[in-house]
Amino acid sequence: LVQDLLDFYKLQPKIGLIEKKDKDTVESGVSSGELMKVISQNDKRFQKCYEKALLIDDELGGQVDFVVNTNEVGKVSSASVKFVGKGSLGSQKHLKACLRQVSSGFAFPKGLRAAKVKFNLLML
């Protein structure tokens, strides 16, 4: 059953970029394709988090919303993860903690400067 669920795992990142410097919005200079590349490079790490959480509760599934804040050199300064779906609280907590750790290690292109990157994953 766990492998069947893993076969249906889908990675569907969607990115909205918001960058602010003081009160003015500025261009980031980084394409959404470059941002997608960073996120896609971590899909196996996301998969591993999901697989481990499924061992706690094989009914786990839903949508994960990420907000990753970066500093001026493209490193993550903070990351938040929100899960909406089914599964035990223990499996959801384990999944969110693992995904937060993965997203905290992202290294975005330096041209991004300080930004907020939003994306989501669908885990079925």
Phi, psi and chi 1 to 4 in degrees:
 res  aa     phi    psi   chi1   chi2   chi3   chi4
   1 LEU       -  -42.1  179.6   59.7      -      -
   2 VAL   -61.5  -44.0  170.4      -      -      -
   3 GLN   -64.4  -36.7 -172.3   57.9   47.8      -
   4 ASP   -60.4  -42.9  -69.9  -20.5      -      -
   5 LEU   -65.4  -39.5  -72.3  171.0      -      -
   6 LEU   -65.3  -33.2  -64.0  177.5      -      -
   7 ASP   -64.7  -25.1  -69.0  -19.5      -      -
   8 PHE   -93.9    0.4  -73.7  102.8      -      -
   9 TYR   -57.8  131.6  170.2   82.5      -      -
  10 LYS  -128.6  132.9  -64.1  176.5 -175.7  148.2
  11 LEU  -106.8  112.9  178.6   64.5      -      -
  12 GLN  -129.8   73.5  -61.3  178.9  -22.6      -
  13 PRO   -71.7  138.2   20.6  -25.0      -      -
  14 LYS  -127.6  133.4  -63.7  178.1 -176.3  175.9
  15 ILE  -120.7  132.5  -60.2  173.7      -      -
  16 GLY  -122.9  124.1      -      -      -      -
  17 LEU  -105.4  125.7  176.0   63.2      -      -
  18 ILE  -125.7  121.0  -56.7  167.7      -      -
  19 GLU  -128.2  130.4 -177.0  176.4   -2.5      -
  20 LYS  -131.4  140.7  -66.8 -174.3  176.6 -178.3
  21 LYS  -127.5  113.8 -173.8  175.0 -177.8 -179.9
  22 ASP    57.1 -125.3  -62.8  -33.2      -      -
  23 LYS  -100.1   -4.0  -65.4 -178.2 -179.1  179.4
  24 ASP   -97.8  141.3  -58.6  -37.9      -      -
  25 THR   -88.0  133.1  -58.7      -      -      -
  26 VAL  -123.2  156.8  -67.4      -      -      -
  27 GLU   -72.8  142.8  -69.0  -64.2  -39.2      -
  28 SER   -83.4  -27.8   70.2      -      -      -
  29 GLY    79.5    6.0      -      -      -      -
  30 VAL  -120.3  130.6  175.0      -      -      -
  31 SER   -76.0  157.3   71.9      -      -      -
  32 SER   -65.0  -26.2   58.2      -      -      -
  33 GLY   -62.9  -39.7      -      -      -      -
  34 GLU   -67.0  -38.0  -70.5  174.1  -67.9      -
  35 LEU   -66.9  -42.6  -61.4  175.9      -      -
  36 MET   -59.8  -37.3  -73.0  -72.1  -71.7      -
  37 LYS   -61.5  -44.4 -177.5  178.0  176.4 -175.9
  38 VAL   -61.5  -45.0  171.7      -      -      -
  39 ILE   -67.2  -44.4  -66.3  164.9      -      -
  40 SER   -65.1  -31.5  -64.0      -      -      -
  41 GLN   -63.8  -16.5  -72.4  171.6  -20.3      -
  42 ASN  -104.9    9.1  -71.0  -82.4      -      -
  43 ASP   -62.1  -32.0   63.2  -12.2      -      -
  44 LYS   -69.3  -34.0  -71.8 -178.7 -178.7  170.1
  45 ARG   -69.0  -39.1  -66.1  175.5   73.3 -160.0
  46 PHE   -61.8  -44.1  -68.3  135.6      -      -
  47 GLN   -58.7  -44.0  176.7   75.9   23.7      -
  48 LYS   -63.1  -40.3 -169.3  167.8  -83.2 -162.2
  49 CYS   -59.5  -44.8  -71.2      -      -      -
  50 TYR   -64.9  -43.6 -173.0   44.0      -      -
  51 GLU   -60.2  -43.7  -70.7  172.9    3.2      -
  52 LYS   -64.8  -39.6  -72.7 -179.7  179.7  178.8
  53 ALA   -69.0  -32.2      -      -      -      -
  54 LEU   -66.4  -26.2  -78.6  172.9      -      -
  55 LEU   -68.0  -24.9  -66.1  174.5      -      -
  56 ILE   -80.5  -41.6  -63.0  168.8      -      -
  57 ASP  -151.5  110.1 -178.1   -5.2      -      -
  58 ASP   -76.4    2.0   63.3    5.0      -      -
  59 GLU   -93.2   -2.5  -64.3  -68.1  -41.6      -
  60 LEU   -62.8  132.9 -179.1   67.2      -      -
  61 GLY  -177.4  148.5      -      -      -      -
  62 GLY   158.5 -159.3      -      -      -      -
  63 GLN  -110.8  138.2  179.5  173.1  -45.3      -
  64 VAL  -115.1  125.3 -177.1      -      -      -
  65 ASP  -106.1  129.1  -61.3  -41.8      -      -
  66 PHE  -112.9  143.8  -67.8   80.7      -      -
  67 VAL  -131.5  116.1  177.0      -      -      -
  68 VAL  -118.0  121.5  177.6      -      -      -
  69 ASN   -98.8  134.2  -66.7  -64.9      -      -
  70 THR  -114.7  158.1   65.6      -      -      -
  71 ASN   -96.0 -171.6   61.5   21.4      -      -
  72 GLU   -69.5  -12.3   60.2  -79.7  -11.3      -
  73 VAL  -110.2   13.7  -67.0      -      -      -
  74 GLY    86.5    4.6      -      -      -      -
  75 LYS   -88.8  150.7  -67.0 -165.8  177.8 -172.3
  76 VAL   -74.7  126.0  174.4      -      -      -
  77 SER   -96.0  -26.9   57.0      -      -      -
  78 SER  -160.8  154.4   67.1      -      -      -
  79 ALA  -143.8  135.3      -      -      -      -
  80 SER  -125.5  147.8   66.5      -      -      -
  81 VAL  -132.4  130.1  177.0      -      -      -
  82 LYS  -123.6  131.9  178.4 -178.1  173.0 -172.9
  83 PHE  -113.8  132.3  178.2   82.1      -      -
  84 VAL  -128.2  116.2  177.8      -      -      -
  85 GLY   168.6 -156.4      -      -      -      -
  86 LYS  -110.7  159.3   61.2 -178.4  179.9  174.7
  87 GLY   131.3  161.6      -      -      -      -
  88 SER   -66.6  155.6   69.2      -      -      -
  89 LEU   -60.9  -35.6  -69.6  178.0      -      -
  90 GLY   -64.0  -43.6      -      -      -      -
  91 SER   -69.6  -37.2   63.9      -      -      -
  92 GLN   -65.1  -42.1  -69.2  179.6   27.9      -
  93 LYS   -63.3  -44.3 -176.6  177.0  179.0  179.8
  94 HIS   -62.1  -45.3  179.0   84.4      -      -
  95 LEU   -60.8  -48.4  177.9   65.0      -      -
  96 LYS   -62.5  -42.3  -69.2 -171.0  -57.2 -175.1
  97 ALA   -63.2  -43.6      -      -      -      -
  98 CYS   -65.1  -45.8 -175.6      -      -      -
  99 LEU   -65.4  -36.8  -66.4  173.8      -      -
 100 ARG   -63.0  -41.4 -170.2  176.0  -51.4  108.4
 101 GLN   -64.6  -43.6 -177.2  177.4   15.1      -
 102 VAL   -61.1  -49.8  168.2      -      -      -
 103 SER   -68.9  -24.9   58.3      -      -      -
 104 SER   -68.1  -20.5  -67.8      -      -      -
 105 GLY   -92.7    2.0      -      -      -      -
 106 PHE   -59.3  146.7  -73.6  171.0      -      -
 107 ALA  -126.4  102.0      -      -      -      -
 108 PHE   -83.6  162.3  -70.4   99.9      -      -
 109 PRO   -56.7  143.3  -22.5   32.3      -      -
 110 LYS   -60.9  -27.6  -70.2 -177.6 -179.9  178.3
 111 GLY   -65.5  -10.6      -      -      -      -
 112 LEU   -67.7  -30.1 -173.8   63.8      -      -
 113 ARG    57.7 -154.2  -64.4 -169.1  -64.6  -86.4
 114 ALA   -81.2  126.3      -      -      -      -
 115 ALA  -153.4  169.2      -      -      -      -
 116 LYS  -118.5  121.3 -178.1 -179.1  -71.8 -173.7
 117 VAL  -111.0  125.1  179.1      -      -      -
 118 LYS  -114.8  136.9  -63.7 -179.2 -179.8 -177.6
 119 PHE  -157.9  167.0   64.0   99.5      -      -
 120 ASN  -138.3  158.9   60.4   44.3      -      -
 121 LEU  -124.0  140.6  -59.5  177.1      -      -
 122 LEU  -105.3  120.4 -177.3   60.2      -      -
 123 MET  -117.4  109.1  -62.5 -174.9  169.1      -
 124 LEU  -122.9      -  -59.7  174.6      -      -
